[in-house]
Amino acid sequence: MDTNSTGLVPLHQTSSRKRLDHKQETICIFGTGDFGRSLGMRLLKSGYPVVYGSRDPRNSTLLPSGAQVFSHAEALNTSKIIFLAVHRENYDFISALSDQLDGKVLVDVSNNLKMNQYPESNAQYLSQLVPKTNVVKGFNTVSAWALQSGSLDANSQVFVCGDDNPSKQLVMDVARSISLTPLDQGSLLAAEELENYPLQLFPMWRLPLYITAGLTVFFFLYYVVLQVIYSYVTKNTDQTYRMIISIPNHVFPIVSLILLSLVYLPGVIAAFIQLRRGTKYKRFPDWLDRWMLCRKQLGLVSFAYGFLHVFYSLVKPLRYTHYWKQMNRIVSQVQKNATTELEMKWVWRSDLFYALGILGFFVFCLLGVTSLPSVSNAMNWREFRFVQSKLGHVTLLLCTAHAGVLGWNFFLKSTRYTWGLPPGYMLSMVIPCIVLILKLILITPCVDRMVTRIRQGWERKRKDSSNLKV
């Protein structure tokens, strides 16, 4: 055996020997369902002997090759680590095995059908059934598919909690040996949170999706009034076909621009709150905290709507109605023997409109790419902040200018207001213009210097009214 000058075994050899010992230990699994079979298959590939405990060992024929199957009591005699892969409703057999489970590690991998379904977590309930057993909660956030496909095709994080640290460490070592990444979540009190975690359905996406759905429905109905109902009431013409391509192609850019401005508005509001307070050591309001936490999701939905706008715009010249209008215009000019003069104002307007749209979408694509974890992890904080903040505001400016050029000077003409209602692009520019104006104030040297000092820890001194002399 290699030793150093002090006669002690090197630490790296000790840790590697411990991992080897753990691999040689037999792992017992109670439960022969999908998860139990997938976990056993993964453990067998990593060199662990696997033993299954089943109510009916003779009918357990779908188990992975190389595993053994016994009754619950017989399987307990072979291992000190037991994975319990059964639902809480089937825990009734555990109490009868309390003596055999004394001092062993029982890993609860179960989940419930609903959040907070029981007064206590499944792991805490188990610890009450077998009080002399070291219960550890873990592996419940990993699916059977993830265990079968490997860590390259699924999330490799495993959350672990328990009251006994050596038992917890033993379970974490098993997770590492099968190429998973264990994360210690503390005591068994955290088990309830771990059991609720897999039941959450896009928790950070709810507010962005609600906002997106509300804006989409509002502006769709708004344009139905402007382009369909108005034409039917005043001209008795059927314009319902516009609801398929034309109206969505108005709605997508409007909602995308508003969502993009909502990404940067909370940061601007936070800066003004810090300026007013003169310190960064006070919590923001809860609504602002929640808003700032979902900025990435707002940006991604905005990017998706921007993509839809691009594709819908490419389809517009291919539609029959577009072809029909162009042909009618040509035939009309031929019949009248007339030509239309080239107006440079409209040439500049159209070229500028498309140029701003292309540049804005290009920078928007950069923002979307850098939000990917594989890209953002390769960037330092300054680079990431430059892209997401500086280029983000440039994107907002370009897209707002794109919408402004579309409107040109039409906002001054009363004929453009259908039933007194402003066009949708005008409404879409309200919040972006507010954000850009507030941001312009913040980047002025005197204000920017003060914000920087506050964020570096400086606090405004407040006079103590008790020390003022009357």
C-alpha positions in Angstrom: 0.0 0.0 0.0 1.3 3.5 -0.9 1.8 5.8 2.0 3.3 9.2 2.5 6.0 10.3 4.9 3.7 10.3 7.8 2.6 6.8 7.2 -1.0 7.8 6.3 -2.8 6.7 3.1 -3.3 9.7 0.7 -6.7 11.2 0.7 -7.4 10.6 -2.9 -6.7 6.9 -2.5 -9.0 6.8 0.6 -11.9 8.4 -1.3 -11.4 6.2 -4.3 -11.4 3.1 -2.0 -14.6 4.3 -0.4 -16.2 4.7 -3.8 -15.0 1.2 -4.7 -16.5 -0.2 -1.5 -19.8 1.4 -2.2 -19.9 -0.1 -5.6 -19.4 -3.5 -4.1 -22.3 -3.1 -1.8 -25.5 -4.8 -2.8 -28.4 -2.4 -3.4 -31.9 -3.5 -2.5 -35.0 -2.1 -4.4 -38.5 -2.5 -3.1 -40.8 -2.1 -6.1 -40.7 -3.6 -9.6 -42.4 -0.9 -11.5 -41.0 1.3 -14.3 -38.8 3.4 -11.9 -37.6 0.4 -9.9 -36.6 -1.5 -13.1 -34.9 1.6 -14.6 -32.9 2.3 -11.4 -31.9 -1.4 -11.1 -30.7 -1.4 -14.7 -28.6 1.8 -14.2 -27.1 0.4 -11.0 -26.2 -2.9 -12.6 -24.4 -1.0 -15.4 -22.4 0.8 -12.8 -21.2 -2.4 -11.1 -23.7 -2.7 -8.2 -25.2 -6.0 -7.3 -29.0 -5.4 -7.3 -31.6 -7.3 -5.3 -35.3 -6.7 -5.7 -37.9 -7.2 -2.9 -41.3 -8.1 -4.2 -44.7 -9.3 -2.8 -44.7 -12.1 -5.4 -41.1 -12.9 -6.5 -42.3 -15.7 -8.9 -44.3 -13.3 -11.1 -41.5 -10.7 -11.4 -40.3 -11.5 -14.9 -39.6 -8.1 -16.4 -36.6 -7.3 -14.2 -33.2 -6.4 -15.7 -30.8 -9.2 -16.5 -28.4 -9.9 -13.6 -30.7 -8.8 -10.8 -32.1 -11.2 -8.2 -35.6 -11.1 -6.7 -36.7 -12.3 -3.3 -39.4 -11.5 -0.8 -39.2 -8.3 1.1 -37.8 -9.9 4.2 -35.2 -12.0 2.3 -34.1 -9.0 0.2 -33.4 -7.0 3.4 -30.8 -9.5 4.6 -28.6 -8.7 1.6 -28.2 -4.9 1.8 -28.1 -2.0 4.1 -29.3 0.5 1.4 -32.9 0.0 0.4 -34.6 2.1 -2.3 -38.4 2.2 -1.7 -40.0 2.7 -5.1 -43.7 2.2 -4.2 -46.5 4.6 -3.6 -47.5 5.8 -0.2 -50.7 3.8 -0.3 -48.7 0.6 -0.3 -46.5 1.4 2.7 -48.5 -1.0 4.9 -45.9 -3.8 4.6 -43.1 -1.6 5.9 -44.1 -1.7 9.6 -43.8 -5.4 9.7 -40.2 -5.1 8.6 -39.3 -2.5 11.3 -36.8 -4.8 13.1 -35.0 -5.8 10.0 -34.7 -2.1 8.9 -33.1 -1.1 12.2 -30.0 1.0 11.4 -30.3 0.7 7.6 -30.7 3.4 5.0 -34.2 3.7 3.5 -34.3 5.9 0.4 -37.8 7.2 -0.4 -38.2 8.0 -4.1 -42.0 8.4 -4.1 -44.1 11.3 -5.3 -47.8 12.2 -4.8 -50.5 12.9 -7.3 -51.2 16.4 -5.9 -49.2 19.0 -4.1 -49.5 18.9 -0.3 -51.7 15.9 -0.6 -50.9 14.8 2.9 -50.3 16.6 6.2 -46.7 15.5 6.2 -44.3 14.4 3.5 -44.0 10.7 2.5 -40.5 10.6 3.9 -41.5 12.0 7.2 -44.4 9.5 7.3 -41.9 6.7 6.7 -39.7 7.9 9.5 -42.7 7.6 11.8 -43.5 4.0 10.6 -39.9 2.9 11.1 -38.3 5.3 13.6 -35.1 3.3 14.0 -34.4 3.5 10.2 -32.4 6.3 8.6 -34.8 7.7 6.1 -33.4 9.7 3.2 -35.5 11.5 0.5 -33.9 11.4 -2.9 -34.2 10.4 -6.6 -37.8 11.5 -6.8 -37.0 14.3 -9.2 -35.4 11.8 -11.7 -37.7 10.0 -14.1 -37.5 6.4 -15.2 -36.8 7.7 -18.7 -33.8 9.8 -17.5 -32.3 6.7 -15.8 -32.7 4.7 -19.0 -31.4 7.3 -21.4 -28.4 8.5 -19.3 -27.3 11.9 -18.1 -26.5 13.2 -21.6 -30.2 13.2 -22.6 -31.8 14.3 -19.3 -31.4 16.3 -16.2 -28.7 14.7 -14.0 -29.4 16.6 -10.8 -30.6 14.5 -7.8 -32.0 16.4 -4.7 -31.3 14.6 -1.4 -32.4 15.4 2.2 -32.3 13.5 5.4 -31.6 13.9 9.2 -28.6 11.5 9.3 -25.6 12.9 7.5 -23.6 9.6 6.9 -26.7 8.0 5.4 -27.2 11.0 3.2 -23.6 10.9 2.1 -24.0 7.2 1.3 -27.0 7.9 -1.0 -25.1 10.8 -2.6 -22.2 8.5 -3.4 -24.5 6.1 -5.1 -25.9 8.9 -7.2 -22.4 10.0 -8.2 -21.4 6.5 -9.1 -24.2 6.3 -11.7 -23.2 9.7 -13.3 -25.8 11.8 -11.4 -25.2 15.1 -9.6 -26.5 15.0 -6.0 -27.5 18.2 -4.3 -27.8 18.2 -0.5 -31.1 20.0 0.5 -30.7 19.7 4.3 -32.8 17.8 6.8 -35.9 15.7 6.2 -38.0 18.8 6.7 -37.2 19.7 3.1 -38.8 16.5 1.8 -42.2 18.2 1.4 -40.7 20.7 -1.0 -38.8 18.0 -2.9 -42.1 16.0 -3.3 -43.9 19.1 -4.6 -41.2 20.1 -7.0 -42.0 17.5 -9.7 -45.7 18.4 -9.6 -45.1 22.1 -10.5 -46.1 22.9 -14.0 -43.9 25.7 -15.4 -44.0 27.8 -12.2 -41.8 30.6 -13.6 -43.8 30.7 -16.9 -47.3 31.2 -15.5 -47.1 35.0 -15.2 -45.5 35.5 -18.6 -48.0 33.2 -20.3 -50.9 34.9 -18.6 -49.7 38.3 -19.7 -49.0 37.0 -23.2 -52.5 35.4 -23.5 -54.2 38.5 -22.2 -52.4 40.8 -24.7 -52.9 38.4 -27.6 -56.6 38.1 -27.0 -57.0 41.8 -26.5 -55.2 42.9 -29.6 -56.8 40.2 -31.8 -60.3 41.3 -30.8 -59.1 45.0 -31.2 -58.1 44.3 -34.8 -61.3 42.3 -35.5 -63.2 45.4 -34.6 -61.0 47.7 -36.7 -60.7 45.5 -39.8 -63.6 43.1 -39.8 -66.6 44.6 -38.0 -65.9 48.1 -39.1 -65.8 47.1 -42.8 -69.0 45.1 -42.4 -70.9 47.9 -40.7 -69.8 50.8 -42.9 -69.2 49.1 -46.2 -71.1 45.9 -46.0 -68.0 43.9 -47.0 -66.8 40.6 -45.7 -63.2 40.9 -44.4 -63.3 37.8 -42.2 -60.4 36.2 -44.1 -58.1 38.7 -42.5 -58.4 36.8 -39.2 -56.1 34.0 -40.6 -53.0 35.9 -41.7 -53.4 39.7 -41.7 -54.7 40.2 -38.1 -52.3 37.7 -36.5 -49.4 39.4 -38.4 -50.5 42.6 -36.6 -50.9 41.0 -33.2 -47.6 39.1 -33.1 -45.2 42.1 -33.5 -47.4 44.3 -31.2 -47.3 41.7 -28.4 -43.6 40.9 -29.0 -42.7 44.6 -28.6 -44.7 45.1 -25.5 -43.3 41.9 -23.9 -39.7 43.0 -24.8 -40.3 46.4 -23.1 -41.7 44.5 -20.0 -38.4 42.7 -19.8 -36.5 46.0 -19.2 -39.1 48.1 -17.4 -38.7 46.4 -14.0 -34.9 47.1 -14.1 -35.6 50.8 -14.7 -38.2 50.9 -12.0 -35.7 49.2 -9.6 -33.1 51.8 -10.4 -35.4 54.7 -9.6 -36.5 53.0 -6.4 -32.9 52.8 -5.3 -32.3 56.4 -6.2 -35.3 57.5 -4.1 -34.2 55.3 -1.1 -30.5 56.1 -1.4 -29.6 52.5 -0.7 -29.6 49.1 -2.1 -30.0 47.3 1.2 -33.8 47.4 1.2 -36.0 44.8 -0.4 -38.0 45.7 -3.5 -41.8 45.3 -3.4 -42.9 41.7 -3.8 -44.6 42.4 -7.1 -41.4 43.8 -8.5 -39.4 40.9 -7.2 -41.7 38.5 -8.9 -41.7 40.5 -12.1 -37.9 40.6 -12.2 -37.7 36.8 -11.7 -39.7 36.1 -14.9 -37.9 38.5 -17.2 -36.1 35.7 -19.0 -39.4 33.9 -19.7 -40.9 37.2 -21.0 -38.0 37.7 -23.3 -38.2 34.2 -24.7 -42.0 34.5 -25.4 -41.3 37.9 -27.0 -38.6 36.3 -29.2 -41.0 33.5 -30.2 -43.7 36.0 -31.2 -41.0 37.9 -33.2 -40.2 34.7 -35.1 -43.9 34.2 -35.9 -44.1 37.8 -37.2 -41.1 37.1 -39.6 -42.6 34.0 -41.0 -46.1 35.5 -41.4 -44.5 38.5 -43.2 -42.8 36.1 -45.6 -46.1 34.4 -46.4 -48.0 37.7 -47.2 -46.8 38.0 -50.8 -47.8 34.4 -51.5 -51.5 34.9 -50.6 -54.2 35.0 -53.3 -55.6 38.3 -52.0 -52.2 40.0 -52.5 -51.9 38.6 -56.0 -55.4 39.7 -56.8 -54.8 43.2 -55.6 -51.6 43.6 -57.6 -53.2 42.3 -60.8 -56.2 44.7 -60.3 -53.9 47.6 -59.9 -52.0 46.8 -63.0 -55.1 46.2 -65.1 -56.6 49.5 -63.8 -53.5 51.5 -64.9 -53.4 49.8 -68.3 -57.1 50.7 -68.9 -56.5 54.3 -67.9 -53.1 54.4 -69.7 -51.6 55.9 -66.6 -48.5 55.4 -64.6 -47.6 56.0 -61.0 -44.6 58.2 -60.3 -41.9 56.9 -58.0 -42.1 58.9 -54.7 -38.7 59.0 -52.9 -40.5 59.6 -49.6 -42.1 56.2 -49.7 -38.9 54.6 -51.0 -37.0 55.9 -48.0 -39.8 54.9 -45.7 -40.1 51.3 -46.9 -36.3 50.7 -47.0 -35.9 52.2 -43.5 -38.8 50.2 -42.2 -37.4 46.9 -43.4 -33.8 47.8 -42.4 -34.8 48.6 -38.9 -36.9 45.4 -38.7 -34.0 43.2 -40.0 -31.4 44.8 -37.7 -33.8 44.6 -34.7 -34.5 40.9 -35.3 -30.8 40.1 -35.8 -29.9 41.6 -32.4 -32.9 39.9 -30.9 -31.5 36.6 -32.2 -28.2 37.3 -30.4 -30.2 37.9 -27.2 -32.0 34.6 -27.7 -28.8 32.6 -28.3 -27.0 34.0 -25.3 -29.9 33.0 -23.0 -29.1 29.4 -23.7 -27.3 27.8 -20.7 -24.6 26.3 -23.0 -23.7 29.8 -24.3 -24.2 31.9 -21.1 -22.0 29.5 -19.1 -19.2 30.3 -21.5 -19.4 34.0 -20.9 -18.2 36.0 -17.9 -20.6 38.3 -16.0 -19.5 41.4 -17.8 -20.0 39.9 -21.2 -23.4 38.5 -20.3 -24.5 41.8 -18.8 -23.4 43.7 -21.9 -25.4 41.4 -24.2 -28.5 41.2 -22.1 -28.6 44.8 -21.0 -26.8 47.0 -23.6 -27.8 45.0 -26.7 -31.2 44.4 -25.2 -32.0 48.1 -25.0 -30.6 48.5 -28.6 -33.0 45.8 -29.7 -35.9 47.6 -28.0 -34.8 50.9 -29.7 -34.6 49.3 -33.1 -37.9 47.5 -32.8 -39.7 50.6 -31.5 -38.2 52.6 -34.4 -39.4 49.9 -36.8 -43.0 50.4 -35.5 -42.6 54.2 -35.6 -41.6 54.2 -39.2 -44.6 52.0 -40.0 -46.8 54.7 -38.6 -44.8 57.5 -40.1 -47.1 60.7 -39.7 -50.4 58.8 -39.8 -51.0 59.5 -36.2 -51.7 63.1 -37.2 -54.5 62.1 -39.6 -57.9 61.7 -38.2 -58.9 59.3 -41.0 -56.5 56.7 -39.6 -58.6 56.5 -36.4 -61.3 53.9 -37.0 -64.3 54.8 -34.8 -61.9 57.1 -32.9 -59.7 54.1 -32.0 -55.9 54.5 -32.6 -54.1 51.9 -34.7 -52.6 49.0 -32.8 -49.0 49.9 -33.5 -49.5 53.2 -31.6 -50.6 51.4 -28.5 -47.7 49.0 -28.8 -45.2 51.9 -28.6 -46.5 53.4 -25.4 -44.6 51.2 -22.9 -41.4 50.9 -25.0 -41.2 54.7 -25.3 -41.6 55.0 -21.5 -38.8 52.5 -21.0 -36.5 54.2 -23.4 -37.1 57.7 -22.0 -36.5 56.5 -18.4 -33.4 54.6 -19.5 -32.1 57.8 -21.2 -32.5 59.6 -17.9 -30.6 56.8 -16.1 -27.6 56.9 -18.5 -27.0 60.6 -18.1 -23.7 61.0 -16.3 -24.9 62.6 -13.1 -27.7 60.0 -12.6 -25.6 57.0 -13.7 -22.8 58.0 -11.3 -25.3 58.1 -8.4 -26.8 54.7 -9.3 -23.4 53.1 -9.6 -22.4 54.4 -6.2 -25.6 53.1 -4.6 -25.1 49.6 -6.2 -21.5 49.6 -4.9 -22.7 49.9 -1.4 -22.9 53.7 -0.8 -25.9 54.9 1.3 -27.4 58.3 1.6 -27.0 59.7 5.1 -30.3 60.5 6.8 -30.6 63.2 9.4 -31.8 62.0 12.8 -34.7 64.2 13.8 -33.9 63.7 17.5 -30.5 65.5 17.1 -32.0 68.5 15.4 -32.0 71.6 17.5 -35.3 73.5 17.6 
